């Protein structure tokens, strides 16, 4: 893929520095930069998904699972259990 981008002088200076510091071509610097940014964002997204995945099915099959959990999840997540009269 060919990439055409408009960059101001500060980015040109950064790219030139990276080329000189690493000995890589401009194309290699861009590829390496995309790879690193991709890995960073992928890790962040995977981390968020892992947090949510931990909740999915967490209550499945437990005898104390409230029957109205899907409709009242906010109340269960953010209410103080000590204030609940029914213990839920």
C-alpha positions as CSV (number, residue, x, y, z in Angstrom):
1,X,0.0,0.0,0.0
2,X,1.2,3.4,-0.8
3,X,0.6,6.1,1.8
4,X,0.3,9.8,1.1
5,X,0.2,12.0,4.2
6,X,0.4,15.7,5.0
7,X,2.7,16.4,7.9
8,X,3.8,19.6,9.5
9,X,7.5,20.4,10.1
10,X,7.5,18.9,13.6
11,X,6.6,15.5,12.2
12,X,9.2,15.8,9.5
13,X,11.8,16.5,12.1
14,X,10.7,13.5,14.1
15,X,10.8,11.2,11.1
16,X,14.2,12.5,10.1
17,X,15.5,11.9,13.7
18,X,14.1,8.3,13.7
19,X,15.7,7.6,10.3
20,X,19.1,8.8,11.5
21,X,18.9,7.2,14.9
22,X,17.8,3.8,13.7
23,X,19.4,3.7,10.2
24,X,16.0,2.7,8.8
25,X,14.4,3.9,5.7
26,X,11.3,6.2,5.9
27,X,9.2,3.2,4.9
28,X,10.7,1.0,7.6
29,X,10.2,3.8,10.2
30,X,6.5,4.1,9.2
31,X,6.0,0.3,9.3
32,X,7.7,0.0,12.7
33,X,5.7,2.9,14.1
34,X,2.4,1.4,12.9
35,X,3.4,-2.0,14.3
36,X,4.2,-0.5,17.7
37,X,1.1,1.6,17.8
38,X,-1.0,-1.3,16.7
39,X,0.4,-3.5,19.5
40,X,-0.3,-0.8,22.1
41,X,-3.9,-0.3,21.0
42,X,-4.5,-4.0,20.6
43,X,-3.3,-4.6,24.2
44,X,-5.5,-1.8,25.5
45,X,-8.6,-3.2,23.7
46,X,-7.8,-6.8,24.7
47,X,-7.5,-5.6,28.3
48,X,-10.9,-3.9,28.2
49,X,-12.4,-7.0,26.7
50,X,-10.8,-9.2,29.3
51,X,-12.4,-7.1,32.0
52,X,-15.8,-7.5,30.4
53,X,-15.3,-11.2,29.7
54,X,-14.7,-11.7,33.4
55,X,-18.2,-10.5,34.1
56,X,-19.9,-12.5,31.3
57,X,-21.4,-15.6,32.9
58,X,-19.9,-14.8,36.3
59,X,-23.3,-15.3,37.9
60,X,-24.4,-18.1,35.7
61,X,-25.7,-21.1,37.6
62,X,-25.1,-19.6,41.1
63,X,-28.1,-20.1,43.4
64,X,-27.9,-16.6,44.7
65,X,-28.1,-15.0,41.2
66,X,-30.9,-12.5,41.2
67,X,-33.6,-13.4,38.6
68,X,-33.9,-9.7,37.6
69,X,-30.1,-9.2,37.1
70,X,-30.3,-8.4,33.4
71,X,-32.9,-5.6,34.0
72,X,-31.6,-4.3,37.3
73,X,-27.8,-4.7,36.8
74,X,-27.1,-1.1,37.6
75,X,-28.8,-1.4,41.0
76,X,-26.7,-4.5,41.8
77,X,-23.5,-2.9,40.6
78,X,-23.8,0.4,42.3
79,X,-26.0,-0.1,45.3
80,X,-24.7,-0.7,48.8
81,X,-25.6,-4.3,49.8
82,X,-25.7,-3.4,53.4
83,X,-28.6,-1.0,52.7
84,X,-30.6,-3.7,50.9
85,X,-33.5,-5.1,52.8
86,X,-33.6,-8.4,50.8
87,X,-29.9,-9.0,50.8
88,X,-29.6,-8.6,47.1
